[in-house]
Amino acid sequence: MAWRVFYSYSHKDAELRERLATYLAPLNQQQKIIEWYDRKIEPGANWDTEISAQLEAAHLILFLLSADFLASEYCFGVEVEKALARLKRGEVKVVPILLKPCLWEESRFSELQIIPRDAKAIISWPSPDEALTSVASEIRKLISDPPPSPSEAGAASLAPQRFDSSLDLIRGQVRSYAHLYERTRQRMRPSDERTHRMEQIFERLHNLATASYPLLDELARSPSPGERLAAVAILQVFAADQFLPFLVKLVGSEKPFVGYHATKALQFAAGALDPSMYPLVLKAIKEAQAALTSASVGFDAGRQAVLRAAEEELQKTIQALAAPTDKYD
């Protein structure tokens, strides 16, 4: 089955979009992809309806990033919102492609894997042809798997519908705090005041942990950094071994604030999970240390210190449990 590919781009970048399509032409010719972009709208058709329909039908959405794209109210507003909503439900793959230098790090795309992978804009490469080839290769790898199916996406979105209206109220409150965190991080310059405000928001999410626990899966899968932070707040109250890989990933890839609280959640898991899980927790802590060492995620912000303390505490507990006991005790 061919992947349906949707291009979201600024018309000022139309020439670069066409060049990218040229490098994807072999995939098109082999019927591995079917491309769509707004210039394919027929005369007389309702363009808003057509774009919405194509966004809903797409398996892969390519966001072509530039300053003009980020400044476009329609592209960065309507199309991004619809795409990220589908991504959250597991219905689509979303790939941001950096065409030109811009402040993409301050946008919602900062939490997604961007290509080219070194985050060097295509036009900034000594050879843009090499950059476009690299991007095309990444897309070829991605579509080597079957496209997301509606049935799988539907299954992923059924669970939240089973909860009553009271949980909807909790979901709304969590999202409100999540958006407040994102606005605070993006609009305030790094400072003690910004960190203080983010800590206040996190404390509110922490206080909601018991009520929002049923939303944990949904929040952990979310493309929203604020909602993933809400998942971390829950995991600082309820340790769950199946979420250890999620926390490890956050430590190595998220901004320092989220990464720090992910390490605190790992530290909590080290003391809260059943002893049979200790080897798994220790492995997760070591993987988080390695990820933090190798990743470019900004200043340490105490994450390594927390991980070291968690490892030492867990090692002592493991040794104490393994020590022989006096039969007369």
N, C-alpha and C positions, 0 to 999 in steps of 0.2 A: 504494500500500500504506500502510495506517495505521500510525503509530508507536504501539507499546505503551509506555505511560507508567506507571512504578512510583513511588508516593509513599513515601518513608521519612521518618517523622516521629514525634514524641512525642505520645501521646494528649492531653497537656496543651495541645497546640497544634492540636487537632482543629478548632476553630472557624476558625482562620486557614487551615488546609488547605482547608476547605470554601469559604471566601471566594475562595481562589486558584482552586479548581475552577470557581467561578462565572465568573471572568474568562476561563477557558480553554474555557468552554462552547461558544462559536462553533466552535472547532476540533473539539470533540467532535461537535457537530451536523453538521458537514461531513464527518465520518468521517475526519478527518486524524489524530486520536489516539484511542486506546482506553485509558481510565484504569483503574488498579487500586490499591487500598489495602486494608489488612487488615480493614476492616469489611465487606468483601465475602466474607469466608470464611463458608461455610455452616455452620450448626449441625451438630456431630458430625464435621466434617472435622478432619484433623490440621493444626493451624495452622502448625507448623514446616515440614512437607512442602509445604504450599500456598504459603507465603511463599518458600521456596527455589525452587519451580517457577516462580513469577511473576518472581522476580529473574533467573532464567536466561533467561526468555522476553522480558524487557523490552528495548526499544531505547533508552529514555531513562529514567534514574533521577534523580528529583528529591529531594535531601536538604534538608529544611526545618530550618534551623539555629536553635537556641535553646539556652539553658543546660540546659534539660530534655533536649533531644535529645543534647547532648554528654555528659550524665550518665547516659544510658540505656545499660546494658551491652549490651543486645541490638541496639538501633539503631546505636550507634557501634561495636559490636564485630562481630557476625555480618553485619549487612547491609552495613556499610561494607567489610569485608574481601572479601566476595563481589563487591560492585560494582567495587571497584578492581582485583580480579583479572581481571574481564571487561574492564574499561577497558584494562588493560595488553595484553590480547590483541586489542584493536581491535573487540570485539564489541558495545560499548554506548557511549552518550554519558552522561556524568555531570555534573549541574549542581547546585551548592550554592546554595540560596536563603536569604538572611539574613532570618529572620522577626523576631527580637528581638536586642537587644544581648547579646553573649556573647564569650568568649575564643576565637573561631573561628581567630584568627591563630596560636594555639598548638596547633592541631589539624592533622590531615593535610589538611584542606581549604585550608590556607593556600597550597598550591601550585596550586590549581585556580582558574579564573576564577569569581568569585562574582558573583551578581546579587542586588539592583540593583548596577550596576557601580561606583557610588561607595562601595560597602560600607557604606551607611547602612541600618540595619535598617528593614524595612517599617513597623513600628509607630512608628518615630521620625520618619517623614515628616510634614510639616504636613498632608498629605492622603494617608492610606494607600491611597485609591482610585487616586491617581496612581502610587504605588509598585507596586501590583498590576497596573496597566495596563502599566507599564514592563516588569515581569517577564513578563507574558503576551506582549508584543511580542517580547521576546528569544526566548522559546520558539517563537513563530510563525516567526521567522527561522530558527531551528535546524532545525525540521522541514520547511523548504522544500526541503531535500535529501532524497533517498531514505534510508530507515533503514539502519543497518548490516546487511549480509546475512551469514548463517552461513557461506557459502562464502568470502567475503572474510576473515572472522574466522579460519576454519580455515586458510586459506593463510598468514595472519600467524603462526599458532602452530605450523606444521609444522617450520620450520627448527630451532628449539631441540631438537626431538625427535630430530633426526638425529645429534646429537653423542653421543659415548660417555660412559660413567659418569665418566671423569676430569673432563670439563667440568662435569658435574653437581656435582662436589666444588668446583670453582672457583666455580660459580654460588652454591652455598651459602655459601662463605666471603665472597664479595662482598656477598651479602645480609646476612650477619651484621654486617659492617662498616657497611653502609648503615643498618641499624637502630640500630647503636650511635651513628652520627652523628646520626640523628633524635632519639634519646632525649637525647643530650648537648645538642643545640640547644634542645630543648623544656623540659628539666628544670633546666638551669643558667641562672642569670641572666647577661646579657651581662657579660663580664669578660675580662681577659687569660688567666685560667686556662681559661675555656671555649674561647677561641680556640686556646690551646695544645693542648688535648685534641682539638679538631676537626682541627688540623694533623697531629697524630699519626695520627688515623684516615685522613686523606687520604693521608699518606705510605704507609700500609699498602695502600690502594687503588692508589696509584701503583706500588708494588712488584709488584702483581698485574697490571699493565697488559698485559704480554706474554701471560700465560696467559689473561686475560679478554678479549682483543681479539675473539675470535669472538662474544662477547656484546654487542658495541657497539651494534648496532641495537636489540636488546632493552632494553638499559639506557637508551638515549636516548629510547625511547618510553614508559618507565615513568612512572607517576604519582607514584612515590616520589622525593622530593628526594634521598635518600641514594643511590639507584641512578643518578639523573641525575648526581650528583657522581662516581660511579664511571666514568660515560661520559666526563666531563671529564678524569679522571685518565688514561684511555686516550688521549684526544686531546692530552694534553700529551706523549705519547710517539710516537704515530702520527698525523701530520697527514692529514686527509682533506677534500678540498674540498667533498664533498657534505654535510658536517656543519657547514659555516660558518654557515648559517642557524640551526641548532640553538644554536650558541654565541652568536650575536647575540641570540637570544631570551632566553637565560639571563642575559646581561648586563643586560638591561632589566627582567627580571621576577623573578629569583630573589633570595633573601636575599643580603646583602653577601658572605658567605663563598663561596658557590657562584659568585656573579657575578664575584668577584675571580679565582677560578681559571679561569673561562671566558675572562676577558681574557688570562690567561697562556697559555691554549691558543691563542687567536688570535695572540698574539705568537709562539708557537712555530711556528704555521702560516706566518707571514710569512717565516720563515727556512728552513722545511723543504720547502715545496711547490715544484713545478717552476715556473721563471720564467714559463711560459705562464699560470700561475694567479695571477700577481701582481695584475693588475687586479681579479680577483674577490676576492682577499684584501683589497686596499685598500678596495674597496667595502664589504666586511663590517666592516672596522674603523670606517669612517665611519658606517655604520648603527648600530654598537654605541655609538659616541660620542653619536649623536643620541638613541638609545633611553635611554641612561643620563642624558642631560640632561633629557629630558622625563618620565621615569618617577619615581614616588615609591618608591624602593627603599632608603631609609635613607641613612646617611652613606656617603661616597665609598669609604672603605677602600682607597684607592690605585688604584681601577679606572681612573679617568681618566688618571692618570699612566702606567699600563701601556699604555693605548691610545695615548697620545701618543708614547711611546717606540717602540711597534711601528710607528706610522705614519711616524715620522721615519726609523727604520731601513729600512723598506721603500722609502720615497721615495728615500733615498740609493742603495739597491741598484738601483732602476729607472733612476735617472739615470746611474749608473755603467755599466750595461749598454747604455744608449742613446747614451753618448758615443762619438764616432768614434775609431777606433784607428789608430795609425800603421802603414802598410802594411809597414814594415820590422820591426815588432815580432815 
